[in-house]
Amino acid sequence: MAINLNSSFSQQALSAREKISTQRNDEGAASVSNAAAKPVSKDTVELSDTVKVMQAADAKIANTPDINSERVASLKAAIDSGSYKVDAERVAQKMIDLDAMLE
């Protein structure tokens, strides 16, 4: 993705600088500074592949609901019916994995 920094606002700022340069000319003759005589090059920004992947992930997260209502309803029903069983071994292993990851 490229960002064009040569917007009309930038062109207006350049024009204003040219006017100031002309007004400050000690010789009294209207002239344009050397910088204004050169063609204006376009500035662009290139994003790395990593940033593009991060932007795609951010967009996916933004479109994902915060709460999975179907999962919550099924867990609630399982708890209410008494069929929800906690796997203590799995919970303990997940806690160990998390602790190892944070070290």
N, CA, C and O atoms as a printed pandas DataFrame, in Angstrom:
     atom_number atom_name residue_name chain_id  residue_number  x_coord  y_coord  z_coord
0              1         N          MET        A               1    0.855   -1.168    0.000
1              2        CA          MET        A               1    0.000    0.000    0.000
2              3         C          MET        A               1    0.895    1.222    0.000
3              4         O          MET        A               1    1.839    1.289    0.787
4              5         N          ALA        A               2    0.627    2.178   -0.851
5              6        CA          ALA        A               2    1.416    3.406   -0.944
6              7         C          ALA        A               2    0.568    4.583   -0.486
7              8         O          ALA        A               2   -0.632    4.640   -0.753
8              9         N          ILE        A               3    1.195    5.503    0.194
9             10        CA          ILE        A               3    0.517    6.707    0.669
10            11         C          ILE        A               3    1.119    7.881   -0.070
11            12         O          ILE        A               3    2.332    8.086   -0.015
12            13         N          ASN        A               4    0.308    8.651   -0.756
13            14        CA          ASN        A               4    0.781    9.813   -1.492
14            15         C          ASN        A               4    0.785   11.003   -0.554
15            16         O          ASN        A               4   -0.263   11.453   -0.090
16            17         N          LEU        A               5    1.969   11.502   -0.284
17            18        CA          LEU        A               5    2.098   12.640    0.616
18            19         C          LEU        A               5    2.029   13.970   -0.129
19            20         O          LEU        A               5    2.151   15.027    0.489
20            21         N          ASN        A               6    1.837   13.934   -1.440
21            22        CA          ASN        A               6    1.756   15.152   -2.239
22            23         C          ASN        A               6    0.295   15.538   -2.443
23            24         O          ASN        A               6   -0.170   15.654   -3.577
24            25         N          SER        A               7   -0.408   15.731   -1.371
25            26        CA          SER        A               7   -1.810   16.121   -1.448
26            27         C          SER        A               7   -1.930   17.590   -1.828
27            28         O          SER        A               7   -0.931   18.302   -1.916
28            29         N          SER        A               8   -3.153   18.032   -2.051
29            30        CA          SER        A               8   -3.354   19.434   -2.398
30            31         C          SER        A               8   -2.911   20.340   -1.245
31            32         O          SER        A               8   -2.469   21.468   -1.463
32            33         N          PHE        A               9   -3.035   19.829   -0.013
33            34        CA          PHE        A               9   -2.574   20.611    1.133
34            35         C          PHE        A               9   -1.064   20.830    1.038
35            36         O          PHE        A               9   -0.581   21.933    1.291
36            37         N          SER        A              10   -0.309   19.771    0.672
37            38        CA          SER        A              10    1.141   19.897    0.526
38            39         C          SER        A              10    1.490   20.867   -0.582
39            40         O          SER        A              10    2.436   21.644   -0.455
40            41         N          GLN        A              11    0.734   20.828   -1.666
41            42        CA          GLN        A              11    0.977   21.752   -2.779
42            43         C          GLN        A              11    0.722   23.193   -2.342
43            44         O          GLN        A              11    1.447   24.105   -2.739
44            45         N          GLN        A              12   -0.314   23.396   -1.520
45            46        CA          GLN        A              12   -0.617   24.739   -1.033
46            47         C          GLN        A              12    0.506   25.234   -0.126
47            48         O          GLN        A              12    0.879   26.406   -0.181
48            49         N          ALA        A              13    1.047   24.342    0.713
49            50        CA          ALA        A              13    2.144   24.731    1.601
50            51         C          ALA        A              13    3.369   25.104    0.784
51            52         O          ALA        A              13    4.050   26.077    1.106
52            53         N          LEU        A              14    3.663   24.344   -0.271
53            54        CA          LEU        A              14    4.798   24.652   -1.140
54            55         C          LEU        A              14    4.589   26.005   -1.812
55            56         O          LEU        A              14    5.520   26.805   -1.905
56            57         N          SER        A              15    3.386   26.259   -2.272
57            58        CA          SER        A              15    3.068   27.528   -2.909
58            59         C          SER        A              15    3.258   28.688   -1.929
59            60         O          SER        A              15    3.771   29.744   -2.300
60            61         N          ALA        A              16    2.847   28.486   -0.693
61            62        CA          ALA        A              16    3.015   29.532    0.326
62            63         C          ALA        A              16    4.494   29.791    0.588
63            64         O          ALA        A              16    4.896   30.940    0.776
64            65         N          ARG        A              17    5.309   28.732    0.604
65            66        CA          ARG        A              17    6.757   28.914    0.811
66            67         C          ARG        A              17    7.367   29.684   -0.355
67            68         O          ARG        A              17    8.258   30.510   -0.156
68            69         N          GLU        A              18    6.892   29.417   -1.569
69            70        CA          GLU        A              18    7.394   30.136   -2.736
70            71         C          GLU        A              18    7.079   31.623   -2.623
71            72         O          GLU        A              18    7.918   32.465   -2.942
72            73         N          LYS        A              19    5.868   31.945   -2.167
73            74        CA          LYS        A              19    5.472   33.349   -2.030
74            75         C          LYS        A              19    6.351   34.060   -1.004
75            76         O          LYS        A              19    6.771   35.197   -1.216
76            77         N          ILE        A              20    6.624   33.379    0.109
77            78        CA          ILE        A              20    7.461   33.982    1.146
78            79         C          ILE        A              20    8.860   34.201    0.605
79            80         O          ILE        A              20    9.469   35.244    0.842
80            81         N          SER        A              21    9.367   33.220   -0.117
81            82        CA          SER        A              21   10.700   33.345   -0.713
82            83         C          SER        A              21   10.751   34.532   -1.666
83            84         O          SER        A              21   11.729   35.280   -1.682
84            85         N          THR        A              22    9.707   34.703   -2.454
85            86        CA          THR        A              22    9.646   35.810   -3.406
86            87         C          THR        A              22    9.588   37.144   -2.675
87            88         O          THR        A              22   10.237   38.109   -3.080
88            89         N          GLN        A              23    8.804   37.197   -1.591
89            90        CA          GLN        A              23    8.652   38.433   -0.841
90            91         C          GLN        A              23    9.948   38.812   -0.131
91            92         O          GLN        A              23   10.207   39.998    0.072
92            93         N          ARG        A              24   10.769   37.832    0.252
93            94        CA          ARG        A              24   11.989   38.109    0.993
94            95         C          ARG        A              24   13.181   38.392    0.082
95            96         O          ARG        A              24   14.290   38.607    0.572
96            97         N          ASN        A              25   12.979   38.396   -1.192
97            98        CA          ASN        A              25   14.059   38.637   -2.142
98            99         C          ASN        A              25   14.573   40.066   -1.951
99           100         O          ASN        A              25   13.825   41.027   -2.130
100          101         N          ASP        A              26   15.847   40.200   -1.589
101          102        CA          ASP        A              26   16.425   41.509   -1.298
102          103         C          ASP        A              26   16.582   42.374   -2.541
103          104         O          ASP        A              26   16.649   43.598   -2.427
104          105         N          GLU        A              27   16.640   41.782   -3.705
105          106        CA          GLU        A              27   16.862   42.547   -4.926
106          107         C          GLU        A              27   15.602   43.275   -5.388
107          108         O          GLU        A              27   15.664   44.124   -6.277
108          109         N          GLY        A              28   14.484   42.952   -4.799
109          110        CA          GLY        A              28   13.246   43.620   -5.184
110          111         C          GLY        A              28   12.600   42.999   -6.405
111          112         O          GLY        A              28   11.444   43.302   -6.699
112          113         N          ALA        A              29   13.286   42.163   -7.108
113          114        CA          ALA        A              29   12.713   41.505   -8.291
114          115         C          ALA        A              29   12.031   40.223   -7.851
115          116         O          ALA        A              29   12.518   39.517   -6.967
116          117         N          ALA        A              30   10.921   39.936   -8.464
117          118        CA          ALA        A              30   10.193   38.711   -8.133
118          119         C          ALA        A              30   10.910   37.537   -8.768
119          120         O          ALA        A              30   11.090   37.486   -9.985
120          121         N          SER        A              31   11.319   36.591   -7.930
121          122        CA          SER        A              31   11.943   35.373   -8.439
122          123         C          SER        A              31   11.495   34.196   -7.584
123          124         O          SER        A              31   11.025   34.362   -6.458
124          125         N          VAL        A              32   11.649   33.036   -8.132
125          126        CA          VAL        A              32   11.243   31.828   -7.428
126          127         C          VAL        A              32   12.506   31.134   -6.946
127          128         O          VAL        A              32   13.506   31.091   -7.663
128          129         N          SER        A              33   12.467   30.595   -5.745
129          130        CA          SER        A              33   13.652   29.944   -5.192
130          131         C          SER        A              33   14.015   28.703   -6.005
131          132         O          SER        A              33   13.189   28.169   -6.745
132          133         N          ASN        A              34   15.255   28.255   -5.860
133          134        CA          ASN        A              34   15.724   27.072   -6.583
134          135         C          ASN        A              34   14.900   25.842   -6.257
135          136         O          ASN        A              34   14.664   25.010   -7.134
136          137         N          ALA        A              35   14.454   25.708   -5.008
137          138        CA          ALA        A              35   13.668   24.543   -4.609
138          139         C          ALA        A              35   12.346   24.513   -5.355
139          140         O          ALA        A              35   11.851   23.437   -5.691
140          141         N          ALA        A              36   11.773   25.659   -5.617
141          142        CA          ALA        A              36   10.483   25.705   -6.301
142          143         C          ALA        A              36   10.641   25.403   -7.782
143          144         O          ALA        A              36    9.695   24.930   -8.411
144          145         N          ALA        A              37   11.808   25.663   -8.355
145          146        CA          ALA        A              37   12.022   25.428   -9.771
146          147         C          ALA        A              37   12.180   23.948  -10.080
147          148         O          ALA        A              37   11.923   23.530  -11.209
148          149         N          LYS        A              38   12.597   23.144   -9.107
149          150        CA          LYS        A              38   12.774   21.711   -9.309
150          151         C          LYS        A              38   11.412   21.026   -9.328
151          152         O          LYS        A              38   10.495   21.449   -8.624
152          153         N          PRO        A              39   11.276   19.978  -10.124
153          154        CA          PRO        A              39   10.012   19.239  -10.116
154          155         C          PRO        A              39    9.817   18.558   -8.763
155          156         O          PRO        A              39   10.775   18.088   -8.150
156          157         N          VAL        A              40    8.582   18.511   -8.314
157          158        CA          VAL        A              40    8.247   17.918   -7.029
158          159         C          VAL        A              40    8.182   16.403   -7.193
159          160         O          VAL        A              40    7.434   15.893   -8.027
160          161         N          SER        A              41    8.963   15.695   -6.400
161          162        CA          SER        A              41    8.918   14.231   -6.456
162          163         C          SER        A              41    7.831   13.734   -5.510
163          164         O          SER        A              41    7.508   14.376   -4.510
164          165         N          LYS        A              42    7.281   12.585   -5.849
165          166        CA          LYS        A              42    6.225   12.011   -5.017
166          167         C          LYS        A              42    6.849   11.147   -3.939
167          168         O          LYS        A              42    7.696   10.301   -4.223
168          169         N          ASP        A              43    6.428   11.362   -2.700
169          170        CA          ASP        A              43    6.888   10.552   -1.581
170          171         C          ASP        A              43    5.916    9.394   -1.409
171          172         O          ASP        A              43    4.701    9.582   -1.459
172          173         N          THR        A              44    6.444    8.222   -1.209
173          174        CA          THR        A              44    5.602    7.052   -0.998
174          175         C          THR        A              44    6.092    6.284    0.214
175          176         O          THR        A              44    7.250    6.399    0.617
176          177         N          VAL        A              45    5.201    5.507    0.783
177          178        CA          VAL        A              45    5.522    4.657    1.922
178          179         C          VAL        A              45    5.146    3.232    1.544
179          180         O          VAL        A              45    4.021    2.979    1.113
180          181         N          GLU        A              46    6.067    2.313    1.701
181          182        CA          GLU        A              46    5.818    0.899    1.434
182          183         C          GLU        A              46    5.728    0.176    2.777
183          184         O          GLU        A              46    6.614    0.314    3.621
184          185         N          LEU        A              47    4.661   -0.591    2.970
185          186        CA          LEU        A              47    4.504   -1.355    4.202
186          187         C          LEU        A              47    5.105   -2.741    4.025
187          188         O          LEU        A              47    4.982   -3.344    2.959
188          189         N          SER        A              48    5.744   -3.237    5.054
189          190        CA          SER        A              48    6.353   -4.563    4.985
190          191         C          SER        A              48    5.260   -5.630    4.998
191          192         O          SER        A              48    4.109   -5.361    5.341
192          193         N          ASP        A              49    5.650   -6.848    4.615
193          194        CA          ASP        A              49    4.704   -7.963    4.620
194          195         C          ASP        A              49    4.185   -8.239    6.025
195          196         O          ASP        A              49    3.028   -8.621    6.198
196          197         N          THR        A              50    5.038   -8.045    7.031
197          198        CA          THR        A              50    4.627   -8.268    8.421
198          199         C          THR        A              50    3.506   -7.313    8.803
199          200         O          THR        A              50    2.536   -7.719    9.445
200          201         N          VAL        A              51    3.628   -6.065    8.419
201          202        CA          VAL        A              51    2.591   -5.074    8.734
202          203         C          VAL        A              51    1.296   -5.421    8.011
203          204         O          VAL        A              51    0.210   -5.272    8.571
204          205         N          LYS        A              52    1.409   -5.885    6.765
205          206        CA          LYS        A              52    0.216   -6.268    6.016
206          207         C          LYS        A              52   -0.499   -7.432    6.683
207          208         O          LYS        A              52   -1.728   -7.453    6.735
208          209         N          VAL        A              53    0.257   -8.405    7.198
209          210        CA          VAL        A              53   -0.332   -9.545    7.902
210          211         C          VAL        A              53   -1.007   -9.059    9.183
211          212         O          VAL        A              53   -2.100   -9.507    9.528
212          213         N          MET        A              54   -0.341   -8.135    9.886
213          214        CA          MET        A              54   -0.914   -7.601   11.122
214          215         C          MET        A              54   -2.200   -6.832   10.844
215          216         O          MET        A              54   -3.149   -6.914   11.624
216          217         N          GLN        A              55   -2.244   -6.085    9.737
217          218        CA          GLN        A              55   -3.455   -5.350    9.387
218          219         C          GLN        A              55   -4.592   -6.307    9.059
219          220         O          GLN        A              55   -5.738   -6.062    9.435
220          221         N          ALA        A              56   -4.282   -7.402    8.358
221          222        CA          ALA        A              56   -5.304   -8.394    8.029
222          223         C          ALA        A              56   -5.832   -9.052    9.297
223          224         O          ALA        A              56   -7.036   -9.271    9.426
224          225         N          ALA        A              57   -4.934   -9.371   10.241
225          226        CA          ALA        A              57   -5.351   -9.976   11.507
226          227         C          ALA        A              57   -6.203   -9.001   12.312
227          228         O          ALA        A              57   -7.197   -9.394   12.923
228          229         N          ASP        A              58   -5.815   -7.738   12.309
229          230        CA          ASP        A              58   -6.583   -6.713   13.019
230          231         C          ASP        A              58   -7.985   -6.591   12.440
231          232         O          ASP        A              58   -8.956   -6.465   13.186
232          233         N          ALA        A              59   -8.098   -6.628   11.118
233          234        CA          ALA        A              59   -9.415   -6.537   10.473
234          235         C          ALA        A              59  -10.265   -7.753   10.823
235          236         O          ALA        A              59  -11.468   -7.625   11.046
236          237         N          LYS        A              60   -9.647   -8.929   10.872
237          238        CA          LYS        A              60  -10.381  -10.151   11.207
238          239         C          LYS        A              60  -10.878  -10.096   12.650
239          240         O          LYS        A              60  -12.011  -10.480   12.942
240          241         N          ILE        A              61  -10.020   -9.615   13.546
241          242        CA          ILE        A              61  -10.412   -9.488   14.955
242          243         C          ILE        A              61  -11.548   -8.485   15.103
243          244         O          ILE        A              61  -12.473   -8.701   15.886
244          245         N          ALA        A              62  -11.480   -7.391   14.353
245          246        CA          ALA        A              62  -12.522   -6.360   14.437
246          247         C          ALA        A              62  -13.874   -6.898   13.990
247          248         O          ALA        A              62  -14.911   -6.426   14.456
248          249         N          ASN        A              63  -13.876   -7.888   13.085
249          250        CA          ASN        A              63  -15.125   -8.453   12.574
250          251         C          ASN        A              63  -15.591   -9.674   13.355
251          252         O          ASN        A              63  -16.617  -10.263   13.013
252          253         N          THR        A              64  -14.862  -10.066   14.393
253          254        CA          THR        A              64  -15.223  -11.213   15.216
254          255         C          THR        A              64  -15.928  -10.713   16.472
255          256         O          THR        A              64  -15.435   -9.805   17.140
256          257         N          PRO        A              65  -17.082  -11.302   16.799
257          258        CA          PRO        A              65  -17.780  -10.845   18.010
258          259         C          PRO        A              65  -16.967  -11.168   19.263
259          260         O          PRO        A              65  -16.221  -12.148   19.291
260          261         N          ASP        A              66  -17.115  -10.343   20.292
261          262        CA          ASP        A              66  -16.369  -10.531   21.528
262          263         C          ASP        A              66  -16.821  -11.783   22.279
263          264         O          ASP        A              66  -16.022  -12.419   22.966
264          265         N          ILE        A              67  -18.085  -12.132   22.151
265          266        CA          ILE        A              67  -18.651  -13.268   22.878
266          267         C          ILE        A              67  -19.252  -14.241   21.874
267          268         O          ILE        A              67  -20.035  -13.852   21.008
268          269         N          ASN        A              68  -18.876  -15.517   22.000
269          270        CA          ASN        A              68  -19.447  -16.561   21.160
270          271         C          ASN        A              68  -20.726  -17.039   21.848
271          272         O          ASN        A              68  -20.687  -17.923   22.704
272          273         N          SER        A              69  -21.847  -16.451   21.470
273          274        CA          SER        A              69  -23.131  -16.719   22.135
274          275         C          SER        A              69  -23.523  -18.187   22.073
275          276         O          SER        A              69  -24.071  -18.720   23.038
276          277         N          GLU        A              70  -23.249  -18.847   20.952
277          278        CA          GLU        A              70  -23.596  -20.270   20.830
278          279         C          GLU        A              70  -22.813  -21.106   21.832
279          280         O          GLU        A              70  -23.371  -21.999   22.470
280          281         N          ARG        A              71  -21.521  -20.821   21.973
281          282        CA          ARG        A              71  -20.673  -21.575   22.913
282          283         C          ARG        A              71  -21.123  -21.323   24.345
283          284         O          ARG        A              71  -21.173  -22.254   25.149
284          285         N          VAL        A              72  -21.450  -20.084   24.673
285          286        CA          VAL        A              72  -21.907  -19.750   26.020
286          287         C          VAL        A              72  -23.208  -20.488   26.330
287          288         O          VAL        A              72  -23.373  -21.026   27.424
288          289         N          ALA        A              73  -24.124  -20.512   25.375
289          290        CA          ALA        A              73  -25.412  -21.190   25.587
290          291         C          ALA        A              73  -25.221  -22.694   25.783
291          292         O          ALA        A              73  -25.872  -23.297   26.636
292          293         N          SER        A              74  -24.335  -23.295   24.999
293          294        CA          SER        A              74  -24.123  -24.741   25.146
294          295         C          SER        A              74  -23.456  -25.075   26.478
295          296         O          SER        A              74  -23.803  -26.073   27.110
296          297         N          LEU        A              75  -22.503  -24.252   26.909
297          298        CA          LEU        A              75  -21.871  -24.486   28.207
298          299         C          LEU        A              75  -22.845  -24.287   29.361
299          300         O          LEU        A              75  -22.847  -25.043   30.333
300          301         N          LYS        A              76  -23.665  -23.266   29.234
301          302        CA          LYS        A              76  -24.664  -22.999   30.271
302          303         C          LYS        A              76  -25.644  -24.163   30.388
303          304         O          LYS        A              76  -25.998  -24.577   31.492
304          305         N          ALA        A              77  -26.077  -24.684   29.245
305          306        CA          ALA        A              77  -26.995  -25.823   29.248
306          307         C          ALA        A              77  -26.327  -27.059   29.851
307          308         O          ALA        A              77  -26.967  -27.801   30.597
308          309         N          ALA        A              78  -25.054  -27.288   29.541
309          310        CA          ALA        A              78  -24.333  -28.439   30.088
310          311         C          ALA        A              78  -24.163  -28.316   31.594
311          312         O          ALA        A              78  -24.292  -29.303   32.318
312          313         N          ILE        A              79  -23.875  -27.107   32.069
313          314        CA          ILE        A              79  -23.742  -26.893   33.518
314          315         C          ILE        A              79  -25.076  -27.094   34.215
315          316         O          ILE        A              79  -25.145  -27.738   35.262
316          317         N          ASP        A              80  -26.138  -26.542   33.635
317          318        CA          ASP        A              80  -27.476  -26.678   34.225
318          319         C          ASP        A              80  -27.930  -28.133   34.282
319          320         O          ASP        A              80  -28.587  -28.544   35.239
320          321         N          SER        A              81  -27.587  -28.900   33.270
321          322        CA          SER        A              81  -28.020  -30.305   33.233
322          323         C          SER        A              81  -27.095  -31.215   34.035
323          324         O          SER        A              81  -27.422  -32.378   34.269
324          325         N          GLY        A              82  -25.940  -30.693   34.458
325          326        CA          GLY        A              82  -24.999  -31.493   35.236
326          327         C          GLY        A              82  -24.088  -32.348   34.368
327          328         O          GLY        A              82  -23.352  -33.182   34.895
328          329         N          SER        A              83  -24.119  -32.165   33.065
329          330        CA          SER        A              83  -23.287  -32.980   32.180
330          331         C          SER        A              83  -21.918  -32.345   31.895
331          332         O          SER        A              83  -21.087  -32.954   31.220
332          333         N          TYR        A              84  -21.681  -31.152   32.392
333          334        CA          TYR        A              84  -20.388  -30.495   32.164
334          335         C          TYR        A              84  -19.364  -31.055   33.136
335          336         O          TYR        A              84  -19.544  -30.988   34.352
336          337         N          LYS        A              85  -18.302  -31.601   32.597
337          338        CA          LYS        A              85  -17.236  -32.182   33.416
338          339         C          LYS        A              85  -15.941  -31.414   33.173
339          340         O          LYS        A              85  -15.585  -31.123   32.031
340          341         N          VAL        A              86  -15.249  -31.093   34.249
341          342        CA          VAL        A              86  -13.979  -30.387   34.155
342          343         C          VAL        A              86  -12.864  -31.430   34.075
343          344         O          VAL        A              86  -12.789  -32.326   34.916
344          345         N          ASP        A              87  -12.007  -31.314   33.072
345          346        CA          ASP        A              87  -10.853  -32.199   32.921
346          347         C          ASP        A              87   -9.696  -31.552   33.669
347          348         O          ASP        A              87   -9.004  -30.686   33.134
348          349         N          ALA        A              88   -9.490  -31.984   34.917
349          350        CA          ALA        A              88   -8.483  -31.382   35.790
350          351         C          ALA        A              88   -7.080  -31.512   35.201
351          352         O          ALA        A              88   -6.272  -30.591   35.318
352          353         N          GLU        A              89   -6.787  -32.645   34.572
353          354        CA          GLU        A              89   -5.465  -32.835   33.957
354          355         C          GLU        A              89   -5.224  -31.797   32.857
355          356         O          GLU        A              89   -4.143  -31.215   32.766
356          357         N          ARG        A              90   -6.227  -31.578   32.041
357          358        CA          ARG        A              90   -6.101  -30.616   30.930
358          359         C          ARG        A              90   -5.932  -29.191   31.466
359          360         O          ARG        A              90   -5.113  -28.426   30.956
360          361         N          VAL        A              91   -6.704  -28.840   32.490
361          362        CA          VAL        A              91   -6.598  -27.506   33.085
362          363         C          VAL        A              91   -5.209  -27.307   33.672
363          364         O          VAL        A              91   -4.605  -26.252   33.479
364          365         N          ALA        A              92   -4.690  -28.305   34.388
365          366        CA          ALA        A              92   -3.357  -28.209   34.989
366          367         C          ALA        A              92   -2.293  -28.057   33.902
367          368         O          ALA        A              92   -1.376  -27.247   34.039
368          369         N          GLN        A              93   -2.411  -28.833   32.823
369          370        CA          GLN        A              93   -1.420  -28.746   31.752
370          371         C          GLN        A              93   -1.446  -27.369   31.089
371          372         O          GLN        A              93   -0.397  -26.810   30.769
372          373         N          LYS        A              94   -2.637  -26.830   30.886
373          374        CA          LYS        A              94   -2.753  -25.491   30.290
374          375         C          LYS        A              94   -2.118  -24.436   31.196
375          376         O          LYS        A              94   -1.491  -23.494   30.711
376          377         N          MET        A              95   -2.280  -24.594   32.506
377          378        CA          MET        A              95   -1.661  -23.645   33.449
378          379         C          MET        A              95   -0.138  -23.736   33.385
379          380         O          MET        A              95    0.547  -22.714   33.433
380          381         N          ILE        A              96    0.396  -24.956   33.276
381          382        CA          ILE        A              96    1.838  -25.156   33.170
382          383         C          ILE        A              96    2.353  -24.558   31.860
383          384         O          ILE        A              96    3.388  -23.892   31.839
384          385         N          ASP        A              97    1.625  -24.800   30.773
385          386        CA          ASP        A              97    2.020  -24.255   29.467
386          387         C          ASP        A              97    2.056  -22.733   29.487
387          388         O          ASP        A              97    2.982  -22.123   28.952
388          389         N          LEU        A              98    1.044  -22.117   30.107
389          390        CA          LEU        A              98    0.988  -20.665   30.201
390          391         C          LEU        A              98    2.146  -20.130   31.036
391          392         O          LEU        A              98    2.763  -19.129   30.672
392          393         N          ASP        A              99    2.439  -20.782   32.136
393          394        CA          ASP        A              99    3.540  -20.353   32.988
394          395         C          ASP        A              99    4.871  -20.433   32.251
395          396         O          ASP        A              99    5.708  -19.539   32.374
396          397         N          ALA        A             100    5.067  -21.508   31.483
397          398        CA          ALA        A             100    6.298  -21.663   30.723
398          399         C          ALA        A             100    6.415  -20.592   29.633
399          400         O          ALA        A             100    7.507  -20.102   29.343
400          401         N          MET        A             101    5.293  -20.246   29.047
401          402        CA          MET        A             101    5.289  -19.248   27.994
402          403         C          MET        A             101    5.619  -17.843   28.545
403          404         O          MET        A             101    6.225  -17.034   27.843
404          405         N          LEU        A             102    5.234  -17.563   29.757
405          406        CA          LEU        A             102    5.445  -16.243   30.348
406          407         C          LEU        A             102    6.846  -16.065   30.926
407          408         O          LEU        A             102    7.243  -14.943   31.242
408          409         N          GLU        A             103    7.589  -17.136   31.066
409          410        CA          GLU        A             103    8.942  -17.026   31.634
410          411         C          GLU        A             103    9.931  -16.504   30.657
411          412         O          GLU        A             103   11.107  -16.357   30.988
